[in-house]
Amino acid sequence: MYGNKKKQPISMTQQLKELVYEREIEKLRELTDYYKYRIATELKIIKQMNAEDVILSLERIVSTAKKLNVSLEIVQEHVKSSFVCYLLGISKTNPVEAGLRFELPEDMREISIEHLLEDMYALREEFSEEDKKLFFDLSIKYAPKEEPTESR
């Protein structure tokens, strides 16, 4: 009877925290006190803004895109200023090294991703119908990236 206890689902806050610390170990050689402080502060602000779902969505989209070799780019400075987004691979810029102060937009739905349209269709196919609504229809705006043109 005691062994049949159901696992309680973990909160998005806990999911995000665990993922950040897992990636931090993979990405950083040394975890300084400032890195610890920056991570804790950003996670606290993200929680206060109820933005965990958007950050987790972005991470899942970016990691799926990498597996499919699809090129996506987050273009907002707000995302580039986040050490959490850097650790999760959402941003390629280490904001600590770049001297960026952490800021998120008041409305997390202001975040957009540049992409090639056919890449986004390929990426969408990797998600369930429920996830498509969450990741593609509700949370994030997508800005089609212009195809490079041949110069003559």
N, C-alpha and C positions, 0 to 999 in steps of 0.2 A: 504494500500500500504506500509506503513512504517513497519507494523508488519510482513511482509513476507520476511524480510531480511535474506539471506542465511548466515549460520554460516561459518566463514572462518576456514579452517583446521588449527590446530596449528602445529607449526614446531616441528621437533624431539627434538630440543634443549629445547623448552618449555615443551614438553611432559616429557622429562627426568627430568627437573627441578621440575615440579609439582609432579612427582612420588617420587623423592628423598625427597622433603619436606614433603610429605604425610607419607612416611615410617619413616622419622626421628621422627615425632611426635609419631608414634606407638612404635618405638624402644628405644628411649632415654628418660630418666626421666628428664634430665636437658640439655638444649642446651647452652653450654658455648660459649664464644666468639671464642675460638680456634676451636670448632666444626663448627661454622658458617664460619670462615675463611677457614677451610679445605674444606668444601663443595663447597664454592664459587670458590676456587682455582682449585679444581679438575674439576668442571663443565666447567670452562674456558679452561682448558687444553684439556678436552675431546672434546669440541667444536672446538678448534684450530686444533685438529687431525681429525676432521670430523668422530669421532668414536661413535656418539650418537646412530646410528643404531645398532652397534654391542652390545653396553651396553644394549639397550632396548631389543634386541634379546635374549641376555643372561638372562635378567630378566624374559622375557616371558617364555623361555624354563625352567628355574629353578622353577618358580612359577607353571607352568603346571605340571612339574615332581612331585612337592610336592603334588599337588592335586591327582595325580595318584599313589602316594606312590612309585615313581621310584627314585632310588638312582643315583645321578649325583654328580660329584666332579670336580671343576675347579682346575687344578693343577698348574697353573702358579703363580709365586711369584708376577708378575705384578698386577694380579687381587687381590691377597691377600693384596697388599699394598694400595688398593683403599678404602677409607672410603665410597665413593659413592656405590661401589660394596657391601660393608658390609651392608649398609643401605637397599639396594635393595634385600638382601638375596642371592646374587650371591656368596659371600664369607662368610665363617663362622667366620673368624678371624677379630676382631676389630683392625685395623692397628694402631690406636691411642694408645690403651692400650698396643699393642705389640711393639710400638716404630718404626714402619715401615715408611720409607719415600715413598711418592707416586711416582710411575713410571708406565708408560704404554709402551708396546713394540712399536717400530717404525711402525710396521705393525700389526694392530689389528687382522689380520687373523692368527697370530701366537698363538692365544689362543686356547686351546683344552680342551675338557671335557672327563673325564674318565667315562665309563659307561659299563654296561652289554649290549651286543648286543640286546638281546630280549627286554630289557627295552627301548632301543632307538626306536625299531620298534613300541612298544606300544605308545611311546610318539609322534612319527611322525604321528600316526593316528589321533591325536587330532588337527592337523593343516590342513588348506586348501592347495590345490596344490600350490597356489601362495606363501603362507607362508613357505611351505616345501622348495621351491627354495631359499627363502630368508634366512631362519633359518638353514636349514640343508645342502644345496648344495653350498651356496656361502660364507656365513659369517664365519663359525666356523668349525674347524677341530675336529673330534671326534676320541678319542683313546680308542679302546676297552679295558676294564678292565678285567684282568684275573679272572676267576672264582676260588673261594677258592677250594683247593684240600684237600681231606681227607688224613690225615697222618696215616700211618699204622705202 
